[in-house]
Amino acid sequence: MSDGHTKMSKTTPMQFVMALLGSLFAPLFAIILIVIMVVKIQMGHATGAPQNMDAKEVEARIKPVGELVAADPNAVHVDMQGDQVFNAVCTACHTPGALGAPKFGNSSEWGPRIKQGYPTLISHALHGIRMMPARGGNADLSDLEVARAVAYMADHGGANFTPPATSADVDKLVASVK
Ligand code: HEC
């Protein structure tokens, strides 16, 4: 037996355990790092735009360019207010006073018209008079819309007319004109 041999210390159980743990932990540590990396990458994807879009956004992106709108011809007609009708139709002539139309807001031009009475004015607006076209040229306007627009214009010319509640009431009012 040589000295060298006897000098070699015996592996203690403690050293063995440490070596075992070391050899186990090295790959385990690597695995943990890899798992953390993968999870991080996946989380990055999850917060990225495409995965995060809700159904509506997806639909908006893939919807076809053209769109068909099925307009219901029987859709309920919603009557405009007097100022809306005026701004949509009547203003074309009644603001500049075109074709001799009484100017909006001009009480000296509206005074003699107003004296004829609200029903007569509505009747003339509905059926037209001289250069004034029936319904201001917009056949889609309801009787109520025309009556409201007449009141709106006349009231800004010094009158104090209250439009009837419904188109049927307008018709009754106009029927009294002879
Ligand atoms: C294309 C031009 C034009 C448009 C648009 C127009 N008017 Fe007139 N309007 C006239 C003219 C012109 C007169 C004057 C007619 C006359 O007395 O010779 C007039 C007169 C009137 C009068 C007075 C009638 C009378 O008996 O004195 C009323 C009320 C009236 N318009 C209402 C309206 C309403 C309401 C609208 C919108 C819905 C409208 N007008 C849109 C040209 C127009």
Residues whose N, C-alpha, C, O or C-beta is under 5 A from the ligand:
A	BS01	HEC	V89 C90 A92 C93 A98 L99 G100 A101 P102 R113 T120 L121 H124 A125 I129 R130 M131 M132 P133 R135 G136 V146 A149 V150
